[in-house]
Amino acid sequence: MKRSGSRGRLALVMAWTGAGVLLGAGMAVGQATSERDAYLRVMAVHFNLPPGEVGRLMEERMAADELPVVLFMSRESGIAPTALLAMRRSGTSWSRVAARYGVGADRYHVEIPEAAVDARVRRIHDQYASTPRGAWGGIEFTDDEVVTLIHLRVLSRRFEVPVARVLQVRGQSPSWIEVPARLAGGD
């Protein structure tokens, strides 16, 4: 099928960038592409992977913000990312995937300062606070909470900034995809 004109190019660019996930309200396609590229570069560098491998993973029909979860779980468990994604596609929660391969919540814990706790992370904070440290591995978080914890861990370490700063930038961003570019730009 031949595509022509700007609408055809836009459709191709949107399909390539996963625009259904990445384009926020008012975000230009070029902006989404550069932020997506920055996000992919940060994940590739953090997990010491070739950018092409990270790009191929993004073609596996997963939500873009789950990329660091897949990479983290794979690194910690030794299980191939595609196997982890297959479990997710079958409906298994991230907490169950993690538990299945011995990657409990103790492995992706990050300290969230009380002053930085807001509605997005209140339950995470309270779960860790109310559970003895030796039992953290058994905490079950929602998929969104696992995504949040792993992003906080990866981005705070990658950019050498406090978790509170990552939370602040995330609160000003439509999704996790924009956060690395904003942290790098000093937003």
ChimeraX commands (.cxc) that place a marker at each C-alpha (Angstrom):
marker #1 position 0.00,0.00,0.00 radius 0.5
marker #1 position 1.43,3.34,-1.03 radius 0.5
marker #1 position 1.31,6.18,1.48 radius 0.5
marker #1 position 1.70,9.70,0.26 radius 0.5
marker #1 position 1.46,13.20,1.58 radius 0.5
marker #1 position 1.94,14.46,5.10 radius 0.5
marker #1 position -0.94,12.41,6.53 radius 0.5
marker #1 position 0.73,9.20,5.32 radius 0.5
marker #1 position 4.08,10.23,6.81 radius 0.5
marker #1 position 2.38,11.23,10.05 radius 0.5
marker #1 position 0.66,7.84,10.25 radius 0.5
marker #1 position 3.96,6.07,9.69 radius 0.5
marker #1 position 5.76,8.19,12.27 radius 0.5
marker #1 position 2.96,7.69,14.77 radius 0.5
marker #1 position 3.00,3.93,14.22 radius 0.5
marker #1 position 6.79,3.84,14.57 radius 0.5
marker #1 position 6.83,5.88,17.78 radius 0.5
marker #1 position 3.97,4.02,19.39 radius 0.5
marker #1 position 2.04,7.26,19.37 radius 0.5
marker #1 position -0.97,5.72,21.01 radius 0.5
marker #1 position 1.11,5.45,24.16 radius 0.5
marker #1 position 3.56,8.29,23.75 radius 0.5
marker #1 position 1.68,11.28,22.44 radius 0.5
marker #1 position 0.24,13.36,25.22 radius 0.5
marker #1 position -2.17,16.23,24.82 radius 0.5
marker #1 position -0.56,18.96,22.79 radius 0.5
marker #1 position 2.68,17.07,22.19 radius 0.5
marker #1 position 4.07,17.33,18.68 radius 0.5
marker #1 position 5.14,14.18,16.86 radius 0.5
marker #1 position 8.77,15.39,16.66 radius 0.5
marker #1 position 8.79,16.09,20.37 radius 0.5
marker #1 position 7.39,12.63,21.13 radius 0.5
marker #1 position 10.03,11.02,18.93 radius 0.5
marker #1 position 12.94,12.87,20.57 radius 0.5
marker #1 position 11.60,12.15,24.07 radius 0.5
marker #1 position 11.04,8.50,23.12 radius 0.5
marker #1 position 14.59,8.31,21.76 radius 0.5
marker #1 position 15.98,9.88,24.96 radius 0.5
marker #1 position 13.96,7.41,27.03 radius 0.5
marker #1 position 15.26,4.44,25.01 radius 0.5
marker #1 position 18.87,5.72,25.22 radius 0.5
marker #1 position 18.66,6.12,29.00 radius 0.5
marker #1 position 17.29,2.59,29.38 radius 0.5
marker #1 position 19.90,1.13,27.03 radius 0.5
marker #1 position 22.75,2.84,28.90 radius 0.5
marker #1 position 21.39,2.02,32.35 radius 0.5
marker #1 position 20.93,-1.66,31.53 radius 0.5
marker #1 position 24.14,-1.80,29.47 radius 0.5
marker #1 position 22.36,-2.95,26.31 radius 0.5
marker #1 position 22.79,-1.99,22.66 radius 0.5
marker #1 position 20.16,0.59,21.64 radius 0.5
marker #1 position 19.01,-1.73,18.84 radius 0.5
marker #1 position 18.13,-4.46,21.33 radius 0.5
marker #1 position 16.10,-2.02,23.40 radius 0.5
marker #1 position 14.37,-0.81,20.22 radius 0.5
marker #1 position 13.49,-4.39,19.26 radius 0.5
marker #1 position 11.95,-4.95,22.67 radius 0.5
marker #1 position 9.72,-1.94,22.08 radius 0.5
marker #1 position 8.35,-3.74,19.02 radius 0.5
marker #1 position 7.03,-6.52,21.27 radius 0.5
marker #1 position 3.64,-4.86,21.82 radius 0.5
marker #1 position 4.23,-3.63,25.33 radius 0.5
marker #1 position 3.40,-0.36,26.97 radius 0.5
marker #1 position 6.45,1.87,26.58 radius 0.5
marker #1 position 6.60,2.65,30.29 radius 0.5
marker #1 position 7.00,-1.08,31.05 radius 0.5
marker #1 position 10.38,-1.23,29.29 radius 0.5
marker #1 position 12.51,-0.70,32.43 radius 0.5
marker #1 position 10.37,-3.24,34.29 radius 0.5
marker #1 position 11.10,-5.87,31.64 radius 0.5
marker #1 position 14.80,-5.01,31.60 radius 0.5
marker #1 position 15.10,-4.91,35.39 radius 0.5
marker #1 position 13.23,-8.20,35.87 radius 0.5
marker #1 position 15.31,-9.85,33.15 radius 0.5
marker #1 position 18.58,-8.65,34.67 radius 0.5
marker #1 position 17.61,-9.66,38.19 radius 0.5
marker #1 position 16.13,-13.06,37.26 radius 0.5
marker #1 position 18.22,-14.13,34.28 radius 0.5
marker #1 position 15.01,-14.77,32.30 radius 0.5
marker #1 position 14.79,-13.52,28.70 radius 0.5
marker #1 position 12.75,-10.33,28.28 radius 0.5
marker #1 position 10.54,-12.03,25.69 radius 0.5
marker #1 position 9.61,-14.75,28.20 radius 0.5
marker #1 position 8.66,-12.10,30.77 radius 0.5
marker #1 position 6.59,-10.26,28.17 radius 0.5
marker #1 position 4.81,-13.49,27.24 radius 0.5
marker #1 position 3.72,-13.88,30.87 radius 0.5
marker #1 position 2.50,-10.27,30.95 radius 0.5
marker #1 position 0.53,-10.76,27.73 radius 0.5
marker #1 position -1.14,-13.80,29.28 radius 0.5
marker #1 position -2.51,-11.52,31.99 radius 0.5
marker #1 position 0.01,-12.15,34.78 radius 0.5
marker #1 position 0.65,-9.10,36.96 radius 0.5
marker #1 position 4.16,-7.70,37.33 radius 0.5
marker #1 position 4.16,-8.68,41.02 radius 0.5
marker #1 position 3.35,-12.28,40.09 radius 0.5
marker #1 position 5.93,-12.33,37.28 radius 0.5
marker #1 position 8.51,-11.01,39.75 radius 0.5
marker #1 position 7.56,-13.54,42.43 radius 0.5
marker #1 position 7.66,-16.41,39.93 radius 0.5
marker #1 position 11.30,-15.62,39.16 radius 0.5
marker #1 position 12.43,-14.65,42.66 radius 0.5
marker #1 position 12.46,-10.89,42.20 radius 0.5
marker #1 position 10.48,-9.71,45.21 radius 0.5
marker #1 position 9.60,-6.14,46.11 radius 0.5
marker #1 position 12.69,-6.05,48.33 radius 0.5
marker #1 position 14.80,-6.04,45.14 radius 0.5
marker #1 position 13.17,-2.94,43.66 radius 0.5
marker #1 position 12.60,-0.97,46.83 radius 0.5
marker #1 position 13.47,2.72,46.82 radius 0.5
marker #1 position 13.32,4.98,49.83 radius 0.5
marker #1 position 10.61,7.58,49.30 radius 0.5
marker #1 position 11.10,10.46,51.73 radius 0.5
marker #1 position 7.96,11.30,53.71 radius 0.5
marker #1 position 8.01,14.85,52.35 radius 0.5
marker #1 position 7.82,13.50,48.77 radius 0.5
marker #1 position 4.95,11.10,49.41 radius 0.5
marker #1 position 1.81,12.04,47.54 radius 0.5
marker #1 position -1.30,10.17,46.38 radius 0.5
marker #1 position 0.64,8.41,43.58 radius 0.5
marker #1 position 3.06,6.73,45.98 radius 0.5
marker #1 position 1.21,6.74,49.31 radius 0.5
marker #1 position 0.27,3.02,49.16 radius 0.5
marker #1 position 3.81,2.05,48.12 radius 0.5
marker #1 position 5.28,4.01,51.02 radius 0.5
marker #1 position 2.75,2.61,53.49 radius 0.5
marker #1 position 3.25,-0.99,52.32 radius 0.5
marker #1 position 6.98,-0.84,52.90 radius 0.5
marker #1 position 6.58,1.09,56.17 radius 0.5
marker #1 position 4.06,-1.38,57.61 radius 0.5
marker #1 position 5.90,-4.54,56.55 radius 0.5
marker #1 position 8.99,-5.82,58.35 radius 0.5
marker #1 position 12.06,-5.44,56.12 radius 0.5
marker #1 position 12.61,-9.19,56.00 radius 0.5
marker #1 position 9.13,-9.66,54.51 radius 0.5
marker #1 position 9.37,-7.00,51.77 radius 0.5
marker #1 position 9.96,-9.68,49.15 radius 0.5
marker #1 position 6.36,-10.83,49.61 radius 0.5
marker #1 position 4.68,-7.45,49.08 radius 0.5
marker #1 position 2.40,-7.43,46.05 radius 0.5
marker #1 position 2.08,-4.14,44.26 radius 0.5
marker #1 position -0.21,-3.19,41.40 radius 0.5
marker #1 position 1.29,-3.03,37.92 radius 0.5
marker #1 position 1.34,0.78,38.05 radius 0.5
marker #1 position 3.12,0.67,41.40 radius 0.5
marker #1 position 5.79,-1.72,40.06 radius 0.5
marker #1 position 6.27,0.55,37.04 radius 0.5
marker #1 position 6.61,3.54,39.37 radius 0.5
marker #1 position 9.08,1.85,41.72 radius 0.5
marker #1 position 11.34,0.65,38.96 radius 0.5
marker #1 position 11.30,4.02,37.18 radius 0.5
marker #1 position 12.15,5.74,40.46 radius 0.5
marker #1 position 15.01,3.32,41.03 radius 0.5
marker #1 position 16.40,3.50,37.49 radius 0.5
marker #1 position 16.04,7.24,36.94 radius 0.5
marker #1 position 17.28,8.37,40.35 radius 0.5
marker #1 position 20.38,6.23,39.91 radius 0.5
marker #1 position 20.94,7.05,36.26 radius 0.5
marker #1 position 20.69,10.82,36.79 radius 0.5
marker #1 position 22.10,10.76,40.32 radius 0.5
marker #1 position 19.17,12.74,41.68 radius 0.5
marker #1 position 16.98,12.15,44.71 radius 0.5
marker #1 position 13.84,10.04,44.31 radius 0.5
marker #1 position 11.87,13.14,45.33 radius 0.5
marker #1 position 13.21,14.97,42.26 radius 0.5
marker #1 position 12.15,12.14,39.94 radius 0.5
marker #1 position 8.68,12.19,41.50 radius 0.5
marker #1 position 8.48,15.95,41.06 radius 0.5
marker #1 position 9.39,15.76,37.37 radius 0.5
marker #1 position 7.01,12.83,36.85 radius 0.5
marker #1 position 4.21,14.92,38.36 radius 0.5
marker #1 position 4.85,17.57,35.69 radius 0.5
marker #1 position 5.00,15.06,32.81 radius 0.5
marker #1 position 2.23,13.29,30.89 radius 0.5
marker #1 position 4.01,9.92,31.23 radius 0.5
marker #1 position 7.28,8.32,32.28 radius 0.5
marker #1 position 8.52,8.62,28.69 radius 0.5
marker #1 position 9.15,12.37,29.05 radius 0.5
marker #1 position 10.90,12.21,32.42 radius 0.5
marker #1 position 14.45,11.33,31.29 radius 0.5
marker #1 position 14.59,14.19,28.78 radius 0.5
marker #1 position 13.31,16.60,31.43 radius 0.5
marker #1 position 15.78,15.36,34.03 radius 0.5
marker #1 position 18.62,15.67,31.53 radius 0.5
marker #1 position 17.47,19.16,30.58 radius 0.5
marker #1 position 17.34,20.30,34.16 radius 0.5
marker #1 position 13.55,20.82,34.21 radius 0.5
marker link #1:1,2 radius 0.2
marker link #1:2,3 radius 0.2
marker link #1:3,4 radius 0.2
marker link #1:4,5 radius 0.2
marker link #1:5,6 radius 0.2
marker link #1:6,7 radius 0.2
marker link #1:7,8 radius 0.2
marker link #1:8,9 radius 0.2
marker link #1:9,10 radius 0.2
marker link #1:10,11 radius 0.2
marker link #1:11,12 radius 0.2
marker link #1:12,13 radius 0.2
marker link #1:13,14 radius 0.2
marker link #1:14,15 radius 0.2
marker link #1:15,16 radius 0.2
marker link #1:16,17 radius 0.2
marker link #1:17,18 radius 0.2
marker link #1:18,19 radius 0.2
marker link #1:19,20 radius 0.2
marker link #1:20,21 radius 0.2
marker link #1:21,22 radius 0.2
marker link #1:22,23 radius 0.2
marker link #1:23,24 radius 0.2
marker link #1:24,25 radius 0.2
marker link #1:25,26 radius 0.2
marker link #1:26,27 radius 0.2
marker link #1:27,28 radius 0.2
marker link #1:28,29 radius 0.2
marker link #1:29,30 radius 0.2
marker link #1:30,31 radius 0.2
marker link #1:31,32 radius 0.2
marker link #1:32,33 radius 0.2
marker link #1:33,34 radius 0.2
marker link #1:34,35 radius 0.2
marker link #1:35,36 radius 0.2
marker link #1:36,37 radius 0.2
marker link #1:37,38 radius 0.2
marker link #1:38,39 radius 0.2
marker link #1:39,40 radius 0.2
marker link #1:40,41 radius 0.2
marker link #1:41,42 radius 0.2
marker link #1:42,43 radius 0.2
marker link #1:43,44 radius 0.2
marker link #1:44,45 radius 0.2
marker link #1:45,46 radius 0.2
marker link #1:46,47 radius 0.2
marker link #1:47,48 radius 0.2
marker link #1:48,49 radius 0.2
marker link #1:49,50 radius 0.2
marker link #1:50,51 radius 0.2
marker link #1:51,52 radius 0.2
marker link #1:52,53 radius 0.2
marker link #1:53,54 radius 0.2
marker link #1:54,55 radius 0.2
marker link #1:55,56 radius 0.2
marker link #1:56,57 radius 0.2
marker link #1:57,58 radius 0.2
marker link #1:58,59 radius 0.2
marker link #1:59,60 radius 0.2
marker link #1:60,61 radius 0.2
marker link #1:61,62 radius 0.2
marker link #1:62,63 radius 0.2
marker link #1:63,64 radius 0.2
marker link #1:64,65 radius 0.2
marker link #1:65,66 radius 0.2
marker link #1:66,67 radius 0.2
marker link #1:67,68 radius 0.2
marker link #1:68,69 radius 0.2
marker link #1:69,70 radius 0.2
marker link #1:70,71 radius 0.2
marker link #1:71,72 radius 0.2
marker link #1:72,73 radius 0.2
marker link #1:73,74 radius 0.2
marker link #1:74,75 radius 0.2
marker link #1:75,76 radius 0.2
marker link #1:76,77 radius 0.2
marker link #1:77,78 radius 0.2
marker link #1:78,79 radius 0.2
marker link #1:79,80 radius 0.2
marker link #1:80,81 radius 0.2
marker link #1:81,82 radius 0.2
marker link #1:82,83 radius 0.2
marker link #1:83,84 radius 0.2
marker link #1:84,85 radius 0.2
marker link #1:85,86 radius 0.2
marker link #1:86,87 radius 0.2
marker link #1:87,88 radius 0.2
marker link #1:88,89 radius 0.2
marker link #1:89,90 radius 0.2
marker link #1:90,91 radius 0.2
marker link #1:91,92 radius 0.2
marker link #1:92,93 radius 0.2
marker link #1:93,94 radius 0.2
marker link #1:94,95 radius 0.2
marker link #1:95,96 radius 0.2
marker link #1:96,97 radius 0.2
marker link #1:97,98 radius 0.2
marker link #1:98,99 radius 0.2
marker link #1:99,100 radius 0.2
marker link #1:100,101 radius 0.2
marker link #1:101,102 radius 0.2
marker link #1:102,103 radius 0.2
marker link #1:103,104 radius 0.2
marker link #1:104,105 radius 0.2
marker link #1:105,106 radius 0.2
marker link #1:106,107 radius 0.2
marker link #1:107,108 radius 0.2
marker link #1:108,109 radius 0.2
marker link #1:109,110 radius 0.2
marker link #1:110,111 radius 0.2
marker link #1:111,112 radius 0.2
marker link #1:112,113 radius 0.2
marker link #1:113,114 radius 0.2
marker link #1:114,115 radius 0.2
marker link #1:115,116 radius 0.2
marker link #1:116,117 radius 0.2
marker link #1:117,118 radius 0.2
marker link #1:118,119 radius 0.2
marker link #1:119,120 radius 0.2
marker link #1:120,121 radius 0.2
marker link #1:121,122 radius 0.2
marker link #1:122,123 radius 0.2
marker link #1:123,124 radius 0.2
marker link #1:124,125 radius 0.2
marker link #1:125,126 radius 0.2
marker link #1:126,127 radius 0.2
marker link #1:127,128 radius 0.2
marker link #1:128,129 radius 0.2
marker link #1:129,130 radius 0.2
marker link #1:130,131 radius 0.2
marker link #1:131,132 radius 0.2
marker link #1:132,133 radius 0.2
marker link #1:133,134 radius 0.2
marker link #1:134,135 radius 0.2
marker link #1:135,136 radius 0.2
marker link #1:136,137 radius 0.2
marker link #1:137,138 radius 0.2
marker link #1:138,139 radius 0.2
marker link #1:139,140 radius 0.2
marker link #1:140,141 radius 0.2
marker link #1:141,142 radius 0.2
marker link #1:142,143 radius 0.2
marker link #1:143,144 radius 0.2
marker link #1:144,145 radius 0.2
marker link #1:145,146 radius 0.2
marker link #1:146,147 radius 0.2
marker link #1:147,148 radius 0.2
marker link #1:148,149 radius 0.2
marker link #1:149,150 radius 0.2
marker link #1:150,151 radius 0.2
marker link #1:151,152 radius 0.2
marker link #1:152,153 radius 0.2
marker link #1:153,154 radius 0.2
marker link #1:154,155 radius 0.2
marker link #1:155,156 radius 0.2
marker link #1:156,157 radius 0.2
marker link #1:157,158 radius 0.2
marker link #1:158,159 radius 0.2
marker link #1:159,160 radius 0.2
marker link #1:160,161 radius 0.2
marker link #1:161,162 radius 0.2
marker link #1:162,163 radius 0.2
marker link #1:163,164 radius 0.2
marker link #1:164,165 radius 0.2
marker link #1:165,166 radius 0.2
marker link #1:166,167 radius 0.2
marker link #1:167,168 radius 0.2
marker link #1:168,169 radius 0.2
marker link #1:169,170 radius 0.2
marker link #1:170,171 radius 0.2
marker link #1:171,172 radius 0.2
marker link #1:172,173 radius 0.2
marker link #1:173,174 radius 0.2
marker link #1:174,175 radius 0.2
marker link #1:175,176 radius 0.2
marker link #1:176,177 radius 0.2
marker link #1:177,178 radius 0.2
marker link #1:178,179 radius 0.2
marker link #1:179,180 radius 0.2
marker link #1:180,181 radius 0.2
marker link #1:181,182 radius 0.2
marker link #1:182,183 radius 0.2
marker link #1:183,184 radius 0.2
marker link #1:184,185 radius 0.2
marker link #1:185,186 radius 0.2
marker link #1:186,187 radius 0.2
view
